[in-house]
């Protein structure tokens, strides 16, 4: 959808993933979208160098987040939210927030 603006489809997918799940690491994103790991790593590195993302080491894993100091963060998230409306139903469903672990049995809804 936004390939012309972001340069590659993978860069758009990385941004969408981090917007929906608030954080992510390279292998997780690559598996989620079924794309190659090096292509995701390259996009994460470029986005971090550009100041859009920041990373933090968690053990041996580098986790990526949106940089809260990025000047156009609000505009970028609004653009990504709007573009998600035009995705095909399969991709749109994939990008709806999914639980990372099961809900506790006794927990009220």
C-alpha positions as CSV (number, residue, x, y, z in Angstrom):
1,X,0.0,0.0,0.0
2,X,2.7,2.5,1.0
3,X,5.6,1.0,-0.9
4,X,6.2,4.1,-3.0
5,X,6.4,6.2,0.2
6,X,8.5,3.9,2.3
7,X,10.6,2.3,-0.4
8,X,9.9,-1.3,0.2
9,X,7.0,-3.5,1.3
10,X,9.1,-5.0,4.1
11,X,9.7,-1.6,5.7
12,X,5.9,-1.0,5.7
13,X,5.3,-4.4,7.3
14,X,7.9,-3.8,10.0
15,X,6.3,-0.4,10.9
16,X,2.8,-2.0,10.9
17,X,4.0,-4.8,13.2
18,X,5.6,-2.5,15.7
19,X,2.6,-0.2,15.7
20,X,0.2,-3.1,16.4
21,X,2.3,-5.0,18.9
22,X,4.2,-2.0,20.3
23,X,7.6,-3.9,20.1
24,X,9.2,-6.7,18.2
25,X,12.4,-8.4,17.2
26,X,13.7,-9.4,13.8
27,X,13.0,-13.1,13.8
28,X,9.5,-12.6,15.3
29,X,8.6,-10.1,12.5
30,X,10.1,-12.3,9.8
31,X,8.1,-15.4,10.9
32,X,4.9,-13.4,11.3
33,X,4.9,-12.1,7.7
34,X,6.8,-15.2,6.3
35,X,9.6,-13.1,4.8
36,X,13.4,-13.6,5.0
37,X,15.2,-12.6,8.2
38,X,18.0,-10.5,6.5
39,X,15.4,-8.3,4.7
40,X,13.7,-7.5,8.0
41,X,17.1,-7.0,9.8
42,X,18.1,-4.5,7.0
43,X,14.8,-2.6,7.4
44,X,15.1,-2.5,11.2
45,X,18.6,-1.2,11.0
46,X,17.7,1.6,8.5
47,X,14.7,2.6,10.6
48,X,16.9,2.8,13.7
49,X,19.5,4.8,11.9
50,X,16.8,7.2,10.7
51,X,15.6,7.7,14.2
52,X,12.1,6.2,13.7
53,X,12.8,3.2,15.9
54,X,15.0,2.6,19.0
55,X,16.2,-0.7,20.2
56,X,17.0,-2.3,23.5
57,X,18.9,-5.5,24.3
58,X,16.9,-8.1,26.2
59,X,19.3,-10.9,26.9
60,X,20.7,-11.8,23.5
61,X,17.7,-10.4,21.6
62,X,17.4,-6.8,20.3
63,X,13.9,-5.5,20.7
64,X,12.7,-2.6,18.6
65,X,10.2,0.1,19.6
66,X,9.0,3.4,18.1
67,X,11.2,6.3,19.2
68,X,8.9,8.5,21.3
69,X,11.1,11.5,20.4
70,X,10.6,11.0,16.6
71,X,9.3,14.3,15.3
72,X,6.6,12.8,13.0
73,X,5.6,9.8,15.2
74,X,1.9,10.9,15.5
75,X,1.6,11.5,11.8
76,X,3.3,8.2,10.9
77,X,1.1,6.2,13.2
78,X,-2.0,7.9,11.8
79,X,-0.8,7.1,8.3
80,X,-0.2,3.5,9.1
81,X,-3.6,3.2,10.8
82,X,-5.3,4.6,7.8
83,X,-3.5,2.4,5.3
84,X,-4.4,-0.7,7.3
85,X,-8.0,-0.1,6.3
86,X,-7.1,-0.8,2.7
87,X,-5.2,-4.0,3.2
88,X,-6.7,-7.3,2.0
89,X,-8.8,-9.1,4.6
90,X,-6.1,-11.7,5.4
91,X,-3.4,-9.2,6.1
92,X,-5.9,-7.0,8.0
93,X,-6.8,-9.9,10.2
94,X,-3.2,-10.8,10.8
95,X,-2.5,-7.3,12.0
96,X,-5.4,-7.2,14.5
97,X,-4.0,-7.4,18.0
98,X,-3.4,-11.0,19.0
99,X,-2.7,-12.3,22.5
100,X,0.9,-13.3,23.1
101,X,-0.2,-15.7,25.9
102,X,-3.5,-17.3,26.9
103,X,-6.0,-15.5,29.1
104,X,-6.1,-16.5,32.7
105,X,-9.1,-18.8,33.3
106,X,-10.6,-16.9,36.2
107,X,-9.9,-13.4,34.8
108,X,-13.2,-11.5,34.2
109,X,-13.8,-10.1,30.7
